[in-house]
């Protein structure tokens, strides 16, 4: 049921899922689903998962217990889903209903560069592993969504996973944040914290996680030593570790977010075990996935500093103001690490700054950092070999 200007309202979307028997929703936020997630959260029916694979495993456990759960995720995180999808749900015939936003599709040029590869590959990837999928196109009305869900019922009843791929604009997206679960964790703004941190990090590598952290770092002052990780959520910590392990050791400041740190929390154990002396790991904690609609993370029940101490970091402190943060940065640079600085920050107000890749190509961000480190392409000497 296609039509110009039609959009499925969040109330209609949630009602369609409820009528289809969905009792619980879990996932990792995407702005395409910000309004439905806000409603499910208010109703106490949303479980925020650390990553997309964990969300699918939660749904699998619920299904085995007889509960109908829907998963919402972004296709950029589809890779996180593949392992439990193929080795758990498909192996054990556990049904799951998964709504996945189609970032980078149908026009990769109309989205951020990190979505181009997966946008073009999502449909074919699901075909390759034999997963049934439907596409919810822009212009489909609420009746069309209900009809689509009815079509998935036979596959679900047979114990199969089904994916509903959601095109941009198919579901209502509010103009402002759809959820406001927190006023932030502190009084410092992200921009103020970054200003204090970068003043102590001049000339060394700074790796910024995806979302508003990368945007605000770029807006505050670009440098060839900055690496803006716009995608690969949760992997900035592993990337920074790889930089820091470069012999004889590289100084690196890692700017992480609470949601990103939680997504692949195990990397903190790897950092503690390898103990790179020049790594300063900063977690900017506002308690929310701010760039996707301010959905709550689970950082309120997580003690990052205690985790760092338990996994082998040399030090871990909480910096609640600029004075403490400045002092902690100075102390961290003066002593072998790794060090963790947890910075509670306020929710952002006003418009978000532009993405770095709106001005600098992603490849250029890579190559200029390599040059700034005095390094070169690791396999360059193999270029002419056959």
Residue pairs with C-beta under 8 A, 6 or more apart in sequence:
1 140
1 141
1 143
1 144
1 147
2 137
2 139
2 140
2 144
3 139
3 140
3 141
4 139
5 139
6 139
6 140
6 141
7 138
7 169
7 170
7 171
7 172
8 16
8 136
8 140
8 141
8 142
8 145
8 170
8 171
8 172
9 142
9 172
10 35
10 36
10 38
10 39
10 171
10 172
10 174
10 178
11 39
12 142
12 145
13 35
13 36
13 142
13 145
13 171
13 172
14 36
14 39
14 40
15 142
16 142
16 145
16 146
16 149
17 25
17 36
17 70
17 149
19 146
20 68
20 97
20 146
20 149
20 153
21 68
22 68
22 69
22 70
22 97
23 45
23 67
23 68
23 69
24 45
24 46
24 47
24 62
24 67
24 68
24 69
24 70
25 36
25 37
25 40
25 45
25 46
25 47
25 69
25 70
25 71
25 72
26 46
26 47
26 48
26 49
26 55
26 58
26 59
26 69
26 70
26 71
26 72
27 33
27 37
27 48
27 49
27 52
27 55
27 71
27 72
27 73
27 99
28 48
28 49
28 50
28 51
28 52
28 55
28 72
28 73
28 74
28 77
28 263
28 289
29 37
29 48
29 72
29 74
29 289
29 292
29 293
29 295
30 72
30 73
30 74
30 101
30 103
30 292
31 173
31 291
31 292
31 293
32 74
32 101
32 166
32 168
32 170
32 171
32 173
33 72
33 99
33 101
33 166
33 171
34 173
34 174
34 177
34 178
34 179
34 292
34 293
34 295
35 171
35 172
35 173
35 174
35 178
35 293
36 72
36 171
37 46
37 72
37 178
37 179
37 293
37 295
38 178
38 179
38 293
38 295
40 46
41 179
41 181
41 295
41 296
47 55
47 58
48 295
48 296
48 297
48 298
49 55
49 58
50 262
50 263
50 264
50 265
50 298
51 77
51 80
51 234
51 263
51 264
52 71
52 73
52 74
52 77
52 78
52 80
52 81
53 80
53 81
53 82
53 83
53 84
55 71
55 72
55 73
55 81
56 71
56 81
56 84
56 85
56 88
56 89
56 96
56 98
57 84
57 88
58 69
59 69
59 70
59 71
59 96
59 97
59 98
60 84
60 88
60 89
60 92
60 94
60 96
62 68
62 69
63 69
63 94
63 95
63 96
64 94
68 97
69 96
69 97
70 97
70 98
70 99
71 96
71 97
71 98
71 99
72 98
72 99
72 100
73 81
73 98
73 99
73 100
73 101
74 100
74 101
74 103
75 100
75 101
75 102
75 103
75 104
75 105
75 115
75 118
75 119
75 122
75 165
76 103
76 114
76 115
76 118
76 231
76 233
77 233
78 100
78 118
78 122
78 125
79 118
81 98
82 129
85 129
85 131
85 161
86 129
88 94
89 95
89 96
89 161
90 129
90 130
90 131
90 160
90 161
93 159
93 160
94 159
94 161
95 155
95 156
95 157
95 158
95 159
95 160
95 161
95 162
96 156
96 161
96 162
97 152
97 156
97 162
97 164
98 161
98 162
98 163
98 164
99 163
99 164
99 166
100 122
100 163
100 164
100 165
100 166
101 165
101 166
101 168
102 119
102 122
102 135
102 165
102 166
102 167
102 168
103 111
103 112
103 115
103 118
103 119
103 168
104 111
104 112
104 115
104 116
104 117
104 118
104 119
104 120
105 119
105 120
105 122
105 123
105 167
106 119
106 167
108 115
108 116
108 119
108 120
111 119
111 168
112 230
112 231
112 355
112 357
113 230
113 357
113 362
114 210
114 230
114 231
114 232
114 362
115 231
122 165
123 133
123 135
123 165
126 133
126 163
127 133
131 160
131 161
131 162
131 163
132 152
132 155
132 160
132 161
132 162
132 163
133 162
133 163
133 164
133 165
134 148
134 151
134 152
134 162
134 163
134 164
134 165
135 164
135 165
135 166
135 167
136 144
136 145
136 148
136 164
136 165
136 166
136 167
136 170
136 171
137 167
137 170
138 167
138 168
138 169
138 170
139 170
140 148
140 170
148 164
149 164
152 162
152 164
155 161
155 162
156 162
174 293
177 290
177 293
177 294
178 293
178 294
178 295
179 288
179 293
179 294
179 295
179 296
180 294
180 347
181 287
181 288
181 294
181 295
181 296
182 286
182 287
182 288
182 294
182 296
182 300
182 347
183 346
183 347
184 286
184 287
184 288
184 344
184 345
184 346
184 347
185 258
185 285
185 286
185 287
185 299
185 344
185 345
185 346
186 285
186 320
186 343
186 344
186 345
186 346
187 320
187 321
187 346
188 320
188 321
188 322
188 325
188 343
188 344
188 345
188 346
189 345
189 346
189 348
190 212
190 213
190 216
190 284
190 286
190 345
190 346
190 348
191 216
191 219
191 220
192 322
193 282
193 284
193 322
193 325
193 343
193 345
194 213
194 216
194 217
194 220
194 255
195 220
196 322
196 325
196 326
196 329
197 206
197 253
197 255
197 282
197 325
197 329
198 206
198 217
198 220
198 221
199 326
200 326
200 329
200 330
200 333
201 253
201 280
201 329
203 225
204 225
204 250
204 251
204 252
204 253
204 278
205 225
205 227
205 240
205 243
205 250
205 251
205 252
205 253
205 369
205 372
205 373
206 217
206 223
206 225
206 226
206 227
206 252
206 253
206 255
207 227
207 229
207 236
207 239
207 240
207 243
207 252
207 253
207 254
207 255
208 214
208 217
208 226
208 227
208 228
208 229
208 236
208 255
209 229
209 233
209 236
209 254
209 255
209 256
209 257
209 260
210 229
210 230
210 231
210 232
210 233
210 236
210 257
210 260
210 291
211 233
211 257
211 259
211 260
211 289
211 290
211 291
211 292
212 290
212 291
212 348
212 352
212 353
213 255
213 256
213 257
213 284
214 228
214 229
214 230
214 355
214 356
215 352
215 353
215 354
215 355
215 356
216 353
217 226
217 228
217 255
218 226
218 228
218 353
218 354
218 355
218 356
218 359
219 353
219 354
222 356
222 359
222 360
224 368
224 369
224 371
224 372
225 369
225 372
225 373
226 356
226 365
226 369
227 239
227 365
227 366
227 369
228 355
228 356
228 357
228 365
229 235
229 236
229 239
230 355
230 356
230 357
230 362
232 239
233 259
233 260
233 263
234 260
234 261
234 262
234 263
234 264
234 267
235 264
235 267
236 254
236 255
236 256
236 260
237 254
237 256
237 260
237 261
237 264
237 267
237 268
237 271
237 281
238 264
238 267
238 270
240 252
240 254
240 279
240 281
241 267
241 270
241 271
241 274
241 276
241 279
243 250
243 252
243 373
244 250
244 251
244 252
244 276
244 278
244 279
244 338
245 274
245 276
246 373
246 375
249 276
249 277
249 278
250 278
250 373
251 278
251 279
251 280
251 333
252 276
252 278
252 279
252 280
253 280
253 282
254 279
254 280
254 281
254 282
255 282
255 284
256 281
256 282
256 283
256 284
257 283
257 284
257 285
257 286
258 283
258 284
258 285
258 286
258 287
258 288
258 297
258 299
258 302
258 304
259 288
259 289
259 297
259 299
261 268
261 283
261 304
262 297
262 298
262 299
262 302
265 307
268 281
268 307
268 308
268 311
268 313
268 340
269 311
269 312
271 279
271 281
271 311
271 312
271 313
271 338
272 308
272 311
272 312
272 313
272 338
273 311
273 312
275 312
275 314
275 337
275 338
276 337
276 338
277 336
277 337
277 338
278 337
279 337
279 338
279 339
280 329
280 332
280 333
280 337
280 338
280 339
280 341
281 308
281 313
281 338
281 339
281 340
281 341
282 340
282 341
282 342
282 343
283 304
283 340
283 341
283 342
283 343
284 343
284 345
285 299
285 304
285 342
285 343
285 344
285 345
286 344
286 345
286 346
286 347
286 348
287 296
287 297
287 299
287 300
288 294
288 295
288 296
288 297
288 347
289 295
289 296
289 297
290 347
290 348
291 352
294 347
304 316
304 340
304 342
305 316
305 317
305 318
305 340
305 342
306 316
308 316
308 340
309 316
313 337
313 338
313 339
313 340
314 335
314 336
314 337
314 338
314 339
315 331
315 332
315 335
315 337
315 339
315 340
316 339
316 340
316 341
316 342
317 324
317 328
317 339
317 340
317 341
317 342
318 342
318 343
318 344
319 325
319 328
319 341
319 342
319 343
320 343
320 344
325 341
325 343
328 339
328 341
329 341
331 339
332 339
332 341
356 365
357 365
370 376
370 377
